[in-house]
Each structure stands twice: as C-alpha cells, then as structure tokens.
Amino acid sequence: MSESLLSIKNLEATINDQETPILKNFSLEIQPNEIHVIMGPNGSGKSSLSKIIAGHPEYKSQKGEIFFQGNNILDLSPEERSFEGIFLGFQYPLEIPGVSNQDFLLEIYNAHARKKGLPELDPISFFAKLQEKLPLVGMEMDFLKRNINEGFSGGEKKRNEILQMILLEPQLIILDEIDSGVDVDSMIVLAQAIQKERPKNSSILLITHYNRVLEYLSPTYVHVMRKGQLVKTGSWDLAKEIELHGFQAY
C-alpha cells in the first residue's frame, strides 16, 4: 500500500484549553485518490475535525498525531498547511467587506505560486485564467467585482469556495457541508466541478448530513462519527441505511 495522504492517529483535541475533548482517540487513514464521507448527529465533532486538520487556532491537540504526505503538520500554521496542499471549504464562509473577489483570489493564487516556486500572474493574466474557470462553477464575470461573500446566497458562497479549490489545486480537499443551503441544480454544478477539476490523486474528506450529495460524488468510504470518535465505517450503502433509519443504531 502507498503512503497515506493523511494519517491521523489517536488524536485528542479540545477547544482552546477546555478540559472536555472534542476528539477522543480519533484515528483515520486517507490514501491518494479516495473520497471519505463523515456523517453523524449534530455535536459529534465533524466540523471540529475539519478545522483541526486545517489548523484552526481555536483548537488545541492534546495528544496524537496528524501526518500529511508523510510530514507531521501539528505545529504548522493554517497558512502553512494550506501551502502544503490542504484546502478547507467552510460550512459558513465569512464575508469580508472592502475586498473584491478578484483581488482576494489573485493574492491567494500568487501566494501559493511563490511557495511552489512557480511564476506569479499579473492581474490581466489572472483575469484571463478566471474567465476559463468561472463557467465551471456557474458564476458570471461581475461576481469578481463583488466583495468576498458579501450579500451572497448560500449557493454563491459555496461556488466561491469551489472556485478557490480549483485555483489552488490542493491534494486534500475538505468540504464541510458543501451541500447545505444549496439547491439541487447548484449541487450538480459543484459536484461536477469538484470531480473534473480536482488534481490527480487528490482525495476528498466530505462532511455531510445527507445522502443526496453522494449521488454526484461516489464515496470510497462512509464513516459514522459520534462523540468525537468514528464508530462505524462502511461503503456508500451505510449512508443509504442512515438516510432510512437515522443514527440511532450507531
């Protein structure tokens, strides 16, 4: 078996210095070119897991380890983890008044290019690149002039997240409820963009409450999470069982 893309072993984490752990002896292995789905009742730690992997400063790891592409990332900042190839699509993307989408996207694209030793793009060249990518997520060009997520619908915010993913070409794509606040047509557009544009051998960690998104992103594994631990792992059939019977059996 090849080296894991992401390896989490016996991780225990809290919010800041609170005593009650959010994750308890949590372990997960993700190989290249896999799609892992995590489902579970509210409060089970799903969104916290995504933020902990991405390095959110609100969370503190008490013990255990997180290795990404063979490197320990626990001491890395969120920016460094992003440069390493980890992308988090937020459940509730923040609004940033006063900063246009085009300026923001250009800055993060060039920041990653500098880190990778690749040529940076000037605004004109980057605009041409965006012209190619915007149709993939069903967005119009005037979207670029708007402030980041300000006044956006739920679907527009999620499209903006996936556009960032396409531009940054990460190896681990974490999507926290990408389907919340999104209608079926938008979900199809986003799923097709994710499948078509994600880099070769990249993997997805998808957090969701619903089975519908899995019709467009066929999972390799489905996990049930409860009280900070994975309590069940199975195939896509597990998600179908949950849709019929809920989480009571797990």
DOTIGU-83113 format. One record per residue (C-alpha): z, y, x; residue in three letters; residue number from 1. Coordinates in Angstrom, 2 decimals, m for minus. Each point is the difference from the previous one (the first is absolute). Example, Ala and Ser with C-alpha at 12.3 -4.5 7.8 and 13.67 -1.06 7.14 Angstrom:
<node><up>7.80</up><north>m4.50</north><east>12.30</east><r>ALA</r><k>1</k></node>
<node><up>m0.66</up><north>3.44</north><east>1.37</east><r>SER</r><k>2</k></node>
This chain:
<node><up>0.00</up><north>0.00</north><east>0.00</east><r>MET</r><k>1</k></node>
<node><up>m0.82</up><north>3.51</north><east>1.27</east><r>SER</r><k>2</k></node>
<node><up>2.67</up><north>2.58</north><east>0.72</east><r>GLU</r><k>3</k></node>
<node><up>1.43</up><north>1.54</north><east>m3.14</east><r>SER</r><k>4</k></node>
<node><up>m1.20</up><north>3.45</north><east>m0.92</east><r>LEU</r><k>5</k></node>
<node><up>3.45</up><north>0.78</north><east>m1.42</east><r>LEU</r><k>6</k></node>
<node><up>3.13</up><north>m2.03</north><east>0.68</east><r>SER</r><k>7</k></node>
<node><up>3.31</up><north>0.90</north><east>m1.65</east><r>ILE</r><k>8</k></node>
<node><up>2.95</up><north>m2.22</north><east>0.87</east><r>LYS</r><k>9</k></node>
<node><up>3.53</up><north>0.05</north><east>m1.42</east><r>ASN</r><k>10</k></node>
<node><up>m0.19</up><north>3.70</north><east>m0.76</east><r>LEU</r><k>11</k></node>
<node><up>2.95</up><north>1.78</north><east>m1.55</east><r>GLU</r><k>12</k></node>
<node><up>m0.39</up><north>3.66</north><east>m0.91</east><r>ALA</r><k>13</k></node>
<node><up>1.92</up><north>2.69</north><east>m1.85</east><r>THR</r><k>14</k></node>
<node><up>m0.65</up><north>3.48</north><east>m1.34</east><r>ILE</r><k>15</k></node>
<node><up>1.36</up><north>2.25</north><east>2.78</east><r>ASN</r><k>16</k></node>
<node><up>3.53</up><north>m1.19</north><east>0.77</east><r>ASP</r><k>17</k></node>
<node><up>0.87</up><north>m1.55</north><east>m3.35</east><r>GLN</r><k>18</k></node>
<node><up>1.71</up><north>m3.35</north><east>0.26</east><r>GLU</r><k>19</k></node>
<node><up>m1.94</up><north>m1.87</north><east>m2.70</east><r>THR</r><k>20</k></node>
<node><up>m3.22</up><north>m1.41</north><east>1.51</east><r>PRO</r><k>21</k></node>
<node><up>m3.33</up><north>0.59</north><east>m1.71</east><r>ILE</r><k>22</k></node>
<node><up>m1.55</up><north>m2.92</north><east>1.87</east><r>LEU</r><k>23</k></node>
<node><up>2.05</up><north>m3.12</north><east>0.75</east><r>LYS</r><k>24</k></node>
<node><up>m1.09</up><north>m2.49</north><east>2.66</east><r>ASN</r><k>25</k></node>
<node><up>m3.60</up><north>0.82</north><east>m0.92</east><r>PHE</r><k>26</k></node>
<node><up>m2.87</up><north>m1.85</north><east>1.71</east><r>SER</r><k>27</k></node>
<node><up>m3.76</up><north>0.20</north><east>m0.52</east><r>LEU</r><k>28</k></node>
<node><up>m3.05</up><north>m0.99</north><east>2.06</east><r>GLU</r><k>29</k></node>
<node><up>m3.43</up><north>1.51</north><east>m0.61</east><r>ILE</r><k>30</k></node>
<node><up>m3.04</up><north>m1.31</north><east>1.88</east><r>GLN</r><k>31</k></node>
<node><up>m3.25</up><north>1.95</north><east>0.50</east><r>PRO</r><k>32</k></node>
<node><up>m2.31</up><north>0.17</north><east>m3.02</east><r>ASN</r><k>33</k></node>
<node><up>2.61</up><north>m0.88</north><east>m2.62</east><r>GLU</r><k>34</k></node>
<node><up>1.09</up><north>1.64</north><east>m3.24</east><r>ILE</r><k>35</k></node>
<node><up>3.69</up><north>m0.36</north><east>m0.80</east><r>HIS</r><k>36</k></node>
<node><up>1.38</up><north>1.12</north><east>m3.35</east><r>VAL</r><k>37</k></node>
<node><up>3.66</up><north>0.76</north><east>m0.62</east><r>ILE</r><k>38</k></node>
<node><up>1.24</up><north>0.04</north><east>m3.60</east><r>MET</r><k>39</k></node>
<node><up>3.48</up><north>0.26</north><east>m1.40</east><r>GLY</r><k>40</k></node>
<node><up>2.26</up><north>1.84</north><east>m2.45</east><r>PRO</r><k>41</k></node>
<node><up>0.90</up><north>3.65</north><east>0.46</east><r>ASN</r><k>42</k></node>
<node><up>2.59</up><north>0.51</north><east>2.71</east><r>GLY</r><k>43</k></node>
<node><up>m0.89</up><north>m3.16</north><east>1.93</east><r>SER</r><k>44</k></node>
<node><up>m0.94</up><north>1.94</north><east>3.15</east><r>GLY</r><k>45</k></node>
<node><up>m3.81</up><north>m0.08</north><east>m0.16</east><r>LYS</r><k>46</k></node>
<node><up>m0.68</up><north>3.70</north><east>0.60</east><r>SER</r><k>47</k></node>
<node><up>2.82</up><north>0.17</north><east>2.54</east><r>SER</r><k>48</k></node>
<node><up>m1.70</up><north>m2.78</north><east>1.96</east><r>LEU</r><k>49</k></node>
<node><up>m3.25</up><north>1.98</north><east>0.18</east><r>SER</r><k>50</k></node>
<node><up>1.81</up><north>3.09</north><east>1.27</east><r>LYS</r><k>51</k></node>
<node><up>2.02</up><north>m1.97</north><east>2.54</east><r>ILE</r><k>52</k></node>
<node><up>m3.17</up><north>m1.50</north><east>1.49</east><r>ILE</r><k>53</k></node>
<node><up>m1.58</up><north>3.46</north><east>0.15</east><r>ALA</r><k>54</k></node>
<node><up>3.12</up><north>1.44</north><east>1.69</east><r>GLY</r><k>55</k></node>
<node><up>1.39</up><north>2.28</north><east>m2.71</east><r>HIS</r><k>56</k></node>
<node><up>2.97</up><north>1.84</north><east>1.59</east><r>PRO</r><k>57</k></node>
<node><up>2.15</up><north>m0.48</north><east>m3.12</east><r>GLU</r><k>58</k></node>
<node><up>0.40</up><north>m3.70</north><east>0.84</east><r>TYR</r><k>59</k></node>
<node><up>1.90</up><north>m1.60</north><east>2.86</east><r>LYS</r><k>60</k></node>
<node><up>m0.48</up><north>m3.53</north><east>1.32</east><r>SER</r><k>61</k></node>
<node><up>3.33</up><north>m1.69</north><east>0.68</east><r>GLN</r><k>62</k></node>
<node><up>m1.35</up><north>m3.21</north><east>1.52</east><r>LYS</r><k>63</k></node>
<node><up>m3.13</up><north>m2.09</north><east>0.24</east><r>GLY</r><k>64</k></node>
<node><up>m3.43</up><north>0.96</north><east>1.29</east><r>GLU</r><k>65</k></node>
<node><up>m3.42</up><north>1.27</north><east>m1.00</east><r>ILE</r><k>66</k></node>
<node><up>m2.92</up><north>m0.84</north><east>2.27</east><r>PHE</r><k>67</k></node>
<node><up>m3.48</up><north>1.41</north><east>m0.64</east><r>PHE</r><k>68</k></node>
<node><up>m2.88</up><north>m1.47</north><east>2.02</east><r>GLN</r><k>69</k></node>
<node><up>2.58</up><north>m1.49</north><east>2.36</east><r>GLY</r><k>70</k></node>
<node><up>1.91</up><north>3.24</north><east>0.62</east><r>ASN</r><k>71</k></node>
<node><up>3.49</up><north>0.88</north><east>m1.20</east><r>ASN</r><k>72</k></node>
<node><up>m0.35</up><north>3.12</north><east>m2.16</east><r>ILE</r><k>73</k></node>
<node><up>3.58</up><north>0.53</north><east>m1.18</east><r>LEU</r><k>74</k></node>
<node><up>0.52</up><north>2.90</north><east>2.40</east><r>ASP</r><k>75</k></node>
<node><up>m3.34</up><north>1.66</north><east>m0.77</east><r>LEU</r><k>76</k></node>
<node><up>m0.29</up><north>3.13</north><east>m2.16</east><r>SER</r><k>77</k></node>
<node><up>m2.10</up><north>m0.03</north><east>m3.20</east><r>PRO</r><k>78</k></node>
<node><up>m2.76</up><north>1.86</north><east>1.86</east><r>GLU</r><k>79</k></node>
<node><up>m0.01</up><north>m2.54</north><east>2.83</east><r>GLU</r><k>80</k></node>
<node><up>m0.13</up><north>m2.88</north><east>m2.46</east><r>ARG</r><k>81</k></node>
<node><up>m2.94</up><north>1.66</north><east>m1.70</east><r>SER</r><k>82</k></node>
<node><up>m1.77</up><north>0.38</north><east>3.35</east><r>PHE</r><k>83</k></node>
<node><up>0.65</up><north>m3.71</north><east>0.64</east><r>GLU</r><k>84</k></node>
<node><up>m1.96</up><north>m0.84</north><east>m3.16</east><r>GLY</r><k>85</k></node>
<node><up>2.46</up><north>m0.06</north><east>m2.92</east><r>ILE</r><k>86</k></node>
<node><up>m0.96</up><north>1.86</north><east>m3.17</east><r>PHE</r><k>87</k></node>
<node><up>2.23</up><north>0.57</north><east>m3.04</east><r>LEU</r><k>88</k></node>
<node><up>m1.49</up><north>1.05</north><east>m3.32</east><r>GLY</r><k>89</k></node>
<node><up>2.91</up><north>1.52</north><east>m1.90</east><r>PHE</r><k>90</k></node>
<node><up>0.96</up><north>m0.77</north><east>m3.56</east><r>GLN</r><k>91</k></node>
<node><up>0.63</up><north>3.72</north><east>m0.57</east><r>TYR</r><k>92</k></node>
<node><up>m2.11</up><north>2.01</north><east>2.48</east><r>PRO</r><k>93</k></node>
<node><up>1.47</up><north>3.42</north><east>0.78</east><r>LEU</r><k>94</k></node>
<node><up>m1.58</up><north>3.30</north><east>m0.94</east><r>GLU</r><k>95</k></node>
<node><up>m0.44</up><north>2.41</north><east>2.93</east><r>ILE</r><k>96</k></node>
<node><up>m0.77</up><north>3.55</north><east>m1.20</east><r>PRO</r><k>97</k></node>
<node><up>m2.00</up><north>2.25</north><east>2.30</east><r>GLY</r><k>98</k></node>
<node><up>m1.77</up><north>m2.78</north><east>1.93</east><r>VAL</r><k>99</k></node>
<node><up>m3.50</up><north>m1.02</north><east>m1.08</east><r>SER</r><k>100</k></node>
<node><up>m1.01</up><north>m3.65</north><east>m0.08</east><r>ASN</r><k>101</k></node>
<node><up>m2.85</up><north>0.63</north><east>2.43</east><r>GLN</r><k>102</k></node>
<node><up>2.26</up><north>1.64</north><east>2.60</east><r>ASP</r><k>103</k></node>
<node><up>2.62</up><north>m2.71</north><east>m0.34</east><r>PHE</r><k>104</k></node>
<node><up>m2.49</up><north>m2.86</north><east>0.24</east><r>LEU</r><k>105</k></node>
<node><up>m1.69</up><north>1.57</north><east>3.03</east><r>LEU</r><k>106</k></node>
<node><up>3.34</up><north>0.39</north><east>1.78</east><r>GLU</r><k>107</k></node>
<node><up>1.19</up><north>m3.56</north><east>m0.57</east><r>ILE</r><k>108</k></node>
<node><up>m3.42</up><north>m1.42</north><east>0.88</east><r>TYR</r><k>109</k></node>
<node><up>m0.13</up><north>1.88</north><east>3.30</east><r>ASN</r><k>110</k></node>
<node><up>3.63</up><north>m0.83</north><east>0.80</east><r>ALA</r><k>111</k></node>
<node><up>m0.85</up><north>m3.70</north><east>m0.25</east><r>HIS</r><k>112</k></node>
<node><up>m3.23</up><north>0.51</north><east>1.95</east><r>ALA</r><k>113</k></node>
<node><up>1.92</up><north>1.64</north><east>2.86</east><r>ARG</r><k>114</k></node>
<node><up>2.49</up><north>m2.86</north><east>0.05</east><r>LYS</r><k>115</k></node>
<node><up>m2.81</up><north>m2.56</north><east>0.16</east><r>LYS</r><k>116</k></node>
<node><up>m1.90</up><north>1.93</north><east>2.67</east><r>GLY</r><k>117</k></node>
<node><up>m2.92</up><north>0.64</north><east>m2.36</east><r>LEU</r><k>118</k></node>
<node><up>m1.96</up><north>3.26</north><east>m0.43</east><r>PRO</r><k>119</k></node>
<node><up>1.45</up><north>2.49</north><east>m2.47</east><r>GLU</r><k>120</k></node>
<node><up>m2.20</up><north>1.44</north><east>m2.74</east><r>LEU</r><k>121</k></node>
<node><up>m0.62</up><north>3.66</north><east>m0.63</east><r>ASP</r><k>122</k></node>
<node><up>0.28</up><north>1.21</north><east>m3.64</east><r>PRO</r><k>123</k></node>
<node><up>m3.76</up><north>m0.21</north><east>m0.63</east><r>ILE</r><k>124</k></node>
<node><up>m0.32</up><north>m3.56</north><east>1.32</east><r>SER</r><k>125</k></node>
<node><up>3.11</up><north>m1.05</north><east>m1.89</east><r>PHE</r><k>126</k></node>
<node><up>m1.34</up><north>1.52</north><east>m3.22</east><r>PHE</r><k>127</k></node>
<node><up>m3.13</up><north>m2.14</north><east>0.39</east><r>ALA</r><k>128</k></node>
<node><up>2.19</up><north>m3.08</north><east>0.46</east><r>LYS</r><k>129</k></node>
<node><up>1.95</up><north>0.84</north><east>m3.14</east><r>LEU</r><k>130</k></node>
<node><up>m3.24</up><north>0.34</north><east>m1.95</east><r>GLN</r><k>131</k></node>
<node><up>m0.62</up><north>m3.68</north><east>0.76</east><r>GLU</r><k>132</k></node>
<node><up>3.52</up><north>m1.16</north><east>m0.88</east><r>LYS</r><k>133</k></node>
<node><up>0.88</up><north>1.97</north><east>m3.13</east><r>LEU</r><k>134</k></node>
<node><up>m2.34</up><north>m1.96</north><east>m2.32</east><r>PRO</r><k>135</k></node>
<node><up>1.80</up><north>m3.21</north><east>1.02</east><r>LEU</r><k>136</k></node>
<node><up>3.14</up><north>1.21</north><east>m1.78</east><r>VAL</r><k>137</k></node>
<node><up>m1.81</up><north>1.82</north><east>m2.81</east><r>GLY</r><k>138</k></node>
<node><up>0.93</up><north>3.52</north><east>1.07</east><r>MET</r><k>139</k></node>
<node><up>m2.11</up><north>3.18</north><east>m0.15</east><r>GLU</r><k>140</k></node>
<node><up>m0.44</up><north>2.40</north><east>2.92</east><r>MET</r><k>141</k></node>
<node><up>2.03</up><north>2.79</north><east>m1.63</east><r>ASP</r><k>142</k></node>
<node><up>3.02</up><north>m2.29</north><east>0.41</east><r>PHE</r><k>143</k></node>
<node><up>0.02</up><north>0.97</north><east>3.69</east><r>LEU</r><k>144</k></node>
<node><up>0.84</up><north>3.64</north><east>m0.77</east><r>LYS</r><k>145</k></node>
<node><up>3.05</up><north>m0.87</north><east>m2.07</east><r>ARG</r><k>146</k></node>
<node><up>3.51</up><north>m0.05</north><east>1.43</east><r>ASN</r><k>147</k></node>
<node><up>1.33</up><north>m3.47</north><east>0.84</east><r>ILE</r><k>148</k></node>
<node><up>0.77</up><north>m1.81</north><east>m3.27</east><r>ASN</r><k>149</k></node>
<node><up>0.85</up><north>3.30</north><east>m1.72</east><r>GLU</r><k>150</k></node>
<node><up>m0.79</up><north>m0.34</north><east>m3.70</east><r>GLY</r><k>151</k></node>
<node><up>m1.61</up><north>m3.40</north><east>0.58</east><r>PHE</r><k>152</k></node>
<node><up>0.11</up><north>m2.71</north><east>m2.63</east><r>SER</r><k>153</k></node>
<node><up>1.58</up><north>m3.33</north><east>0.93</east><r>GLY</r><k>154</k></node>
<node><up>m3.42</up><north>m1.50</north><east>0.59</east><r>GLY</r><k>155</k></node>
<node><up>m1.13</up><north>2.90</north><east>2.20</east><r>GLU</r><k>156</k></node>
<node><up>3.11</up><north>m0.33</north><east>2.16</east><r>LYS</r><k>157</k></node>
<node><up>m0.68</up><north>m3.69</north><east>0.54</east><r>LYS</r><k>158</k></node>
<node><up>m3.67</up><north>0.67</north><east>0.79</east><r>ARG</r><k>159</k></node>
<node><up>1.16</up><north>2.51</north><east>2.59</east><r>ASN</r><k>160</k></node>
<node><up>2.26</up><north>m2.62</north><east>1.59</east><r>GLU</r><k>161</k></node>
<node><up>m2.85</up><north>m2.51</north><east>0.24</east><r>ILE</r><k>162</k></node>
<node><up>m2.30</up><north>2.64</north><east>1.48</east><r>LEU</r><k>163</k></node>
<node><up>2.58</up><north>0.51</north><east>2.77</east><r>GLN</r><k>164</k></node>
<node><up>0.08</up><north>m3.75</north><east>0.55</east><r>MET</r><k>165</k></node>
<node><up>m3.78</up><north>m0.13</north><east>0.35</east><r>ILE</r><k>166</k></node>
<node><up>m0.01</up><north>2.83</north><east>2.55</east><r>LEU</r><k>167</k></node>
<node><up>2.86</up><north>m1.37</north><east>2.12</east><r>LEU</r><k>168</k></node>
<node><up>m1.18</up><north>m3.65</north><east>0.08</east><r>GLU</r><k>169</k></node>
<node><up>3.48</up><north>m1.59</north><east>0.27</east><r>PRO</r><k>170</k></node>
<node><up>0.69</up><north>m3.65</north><east>0.77</east><r>GLN</r><k>171</k></node>
<node><up>2.90</up><north>m0.31</north><east>m2.46</east><r>LEU</r><k>172</k></node>
<node><up>m0.51</up><north>1.63</north><east>m3.39</east><r>ILE</r><k>173</k></node>
<node><up>3.18</up><north>0.31</north><east>m2.05</east><r>ILE</r><k>174</k></node>
<node><up>m0.64</up><north>1.01</north><east>m3.61</east><r>LEU</r><k>175</k></node>
<node><up>3.05</up><north>0.83</north><east>m2.09</east><r>ASP</r><k>176</k></node>
<node><up>m1.00</up><north>m0.35</north><east>m3.66</east><r>GLU</r><k>177</k></node>
<node><up>m3.53</up><north>1.25</north><east>0.52</east><r>ILE</r><k>178</k></node>
<node><up>m0.64</up><north>m0.96</north><east>m3.63</east><r>ASP</r><k>179</k></node>
<node><up>2.73</up><north>2.17</north><east>m1.59</east><r>SER</r><k>180</k></node>
<node><up>m1.37</up><north>2.96</north><east>m1.94</east><r>GLY</r><k>181</k></node>
<node><up>m3.55</up><north>m1.25</north><east>0.45</east><r>VAL</r><k>182</k></node>
<node><up>m2.40</up><north>m1.02</north><east>m2.77</east><r>ASP</r><k>183</k></node>
<node><up>m2.09</up><north>m3.16</north><east>0.21</east><r>VAL</r><k>184</k></node>
<node><up>m3.21</up><north>1.76</north><east>1.09</east><r>ASP</r><k>185</k></node>
<node><up>1.81</up><north>1.80</north><east>2.83</east><r>SER</r><k>186</k></node>
<node><up>1.69</up><north>m3.23</north><east>1.02</east><r>MET</r><k>187</k></node>
<node><up>m3.35</up><north>m1.73</north><east>0.37</east><r>ILE</r><k>188</k></node>
<node><up>m1.36</up><north>2.87</north><east>2.11</east><r>VAL</r><k>189</k></node>
<node><up>3.05</up><north>m0.01</north><east>2.27</east><r>LEU</r><k>190</k></node>
<node><up>0.07</up><north>m3.77</north><east>0.40</east><r>ALA</r><k>191</k></node>
<node><up>m3.69</up><north>m0.10</north><east>0.90</east><r>GLN</r><k>192</k></node>
<node><up>0.50</up><north>2.78</north><east>2.55</east><r>ALA</r><k>193</k></node>
<node><up>2.97</up><north>m1.82</north><east>1.55</east><r>ILE</r><k>194</k></node>
<node><up>m1.89</up><north>m3.29</north><east>0.25</east><r>GLN</r><k>195</k></node>
<node><up>m3.20</up><north>1.53</north><east>1.33</east><r>LYS</r><k>196</k></node>
<node><up>1.44</up><north>2.53</north><east>2.45</east><r>GLU</r><k>197</k></node>
<node><up>3.09</up><north>m1.65</north><east>1.46</east><r>ARG</r><k>198</k></node>
<node><up>m0.51</up><north>m0.85</north><east>3.67</east><r>PRO</r><k>199</k></node>
<node><up>m0.91</up><north>m3.50</north><east>1.14</east><r>LYS</r><k>200</k></node>
<node><up>3.03</up><north>m2.32</north><east>0.18</east><r>ASN</r><k>201</k></node>
<node><up>2.28</up><north>2.64</north><east>m1.51</east><r>SER</r><k>202</k></node>
<node><up>2.64</up><north>m1.19</north><east>m2.47</east><r>SER</r><k>203</k></node>
<node><up>1.47</up><north>1.42</north><east>m3.19</east><r>ILE</r><k>204</k></node>
<node><up>3.59</up><north>0.02</north><east>m1.20</east><r>LEU</r><k>205</k></node>
<node><up>m0.19</up><north>0.89</north><east>m3.68</east><r>LEU</r><k>206</k></node>
<node><up>3.04</up><north>0.84</north><east>m2.12</east><r>ILE</r><k>207</k></node>
<node><up>m0.57</up><north>m0.18</north><east>m3.73</east><r>THR</r><k>208</k></node>
<node><up>1.58</up><north>m0.82</north><east>m3.34</east><r>HIS</r><k>209</k></node>
<node><up>m3.22</up><north>m1.16</north><east>m1.59</east><r>TYR</r><k>210</k></node>
<node><up>m2.53</up><north>m2.79</north><east>0.33</east><r>ASN</r><k>211</k></node>
<node><up>m3.01</up><north>2.10</north><east>m1.00</east><r>ARG</r><k>212</k></node>
<node><up>m0.63</up><north>1.50</north><east>3.45</east><r>VAL</r><k>213</k></node>
<node><up>m0.12</up><north>m3.50</north><east>1.48</east><r>LEU</r><k>214</k></node>
<node><up>m3.16</up><north>m0.70</north><east>m1.99</east><r>GLU</r><k>215</k></node>
<node><up>m1.75</up><north>2.41</north><east>2.42</east><r>TYR</r><k>216</k></node>
<node><up>2.01</up><north>m0.75</north><east>3.17</east><r>LEU</r><k>217</k></node>
<node><up>0.35</up><north>m3.77</north><east>0.08</east><r>SER</r><k>218</k></node>
<node><up>3.30</up><north>m0.71</north><east>1.81</east><r>PRO</r><k>219</k></node>
<node><up>0.61</up><north>m2.52</north><east>2.76</east><r>THR</r><k>220</k></node>
<node><up>3.69</up><north>m0.23</north><east>m0.91</east><r>TYR</r><k>221</k></node>
<node><up>2.23</up><north>1.32</north><east>m2.76</east><r>VAL</r><k>222</k></node>
<node><up>3.71</up><north>0.50</north><east>0.69</east><r>HIS</r><k>223</k></node>
<node><up>2.84</up><north>0.65</north><east>m2.42</east><r>VAL</r><k>224</k></node>
<node><up>2.67</up><north>2.36</north><east>1.30</east><r>MET</r><k>225</k></node>
<node><up>3.51</up><north>0.27</north><east>m1.40</east><r>ARG</r><k>226</k></node>
<node><up>3.07</up><north>1.76</north><east>1.39</east><r>LYS</r><k>227</k></node>
<node><up>m1.62</up><north>0.75</north><east>3.33</east><r>GLY</r><k>228</k></node>
<node><up>m1.31</up><north>m3.52</north><east>0.70</east><r>GLN</r><k>229</k></node>
<node><up>m3.14</up><north>m2.05</north><east>m0.64</east><r>LEU</r><k>230</k></node>
<node><up>1.06</up><north>m2.74</north><east>m2.39</east><r>VAL</r><k>231</k></node>
<node><up>m3.37</up><north>m1.60</north><east>m0.79</east><r>LYS</r><k>232</k></node>
<node><up>m3.44</up><north>m0.19</north><east>1.64</east><r>THR</r><k>233</k></node>
<node><up>m3.14</up><north>m1.41</north><east>m1.55</east><r>GLY</r><k>234</k></node>
<node><up>m3.66</up><north>0.56</north><east>m0.75</east><r>SER</r><k>235</k></node>
<node><up>m1.58</up><north>2.35</north><east>m2.53</east><r>TRP</r><k>236</k></node>
<node><up>1.17</up><north>m2.45</north><east>m2.68</east><r>ASP</r><k>237</k></node>
<node><up>3.56</up><north>1.20</north><east>0.61</east><r>LEU</r><k>238</k></node>
<node><up>m0.97</up><north>3.52</north><east>m1.09</east><r>ALA</r><k>239</k></node>
<node><up>m1.58</up><north>m1.43</north><east>m3.15</east><r>LYS</r><k>240</k></node>
<node><up>3.21</up><north>m1.88</north><east>m0.79</east><r>GLU</r><k>241</k></node>
<node><up>2.03</up><north>3.18</north><east>0.46</east><r>ILE</r><k>242</k></node>
<node><up>m2.29</up><north>1.87</north><east>m2.38</east><r>GLU</r><k>243</k></node>
<node><up>0.64</up><north>m2.64</north><east>m2.66</east><r>LEU</r><k>244</k></node>
<node><up>3.72</up><north>m0.65</north><east>0.53</east><r>HIS</r><k>245</k></node>
<node><up>1.41</up><north>2.91</north><east>2.03</east><r>GLY</r><k>246</k></node>
<node><up>2.37</up><north>m0.29</north><east>2.95</east><r>PHE</r><k>247</k></node>
<node><up>2.83</up><north>m1.82</north><east>m1.78</east><r>GLN</r><k>248</k></node>
<node><up>m0.81</up><north>m3.32</north><east>1.67</east><r>ALA</r><k>249</k></node>
<node><up>0.27</up><north>1.40</north><east>3.54</east><r>TYR</r><k>250</k></node>
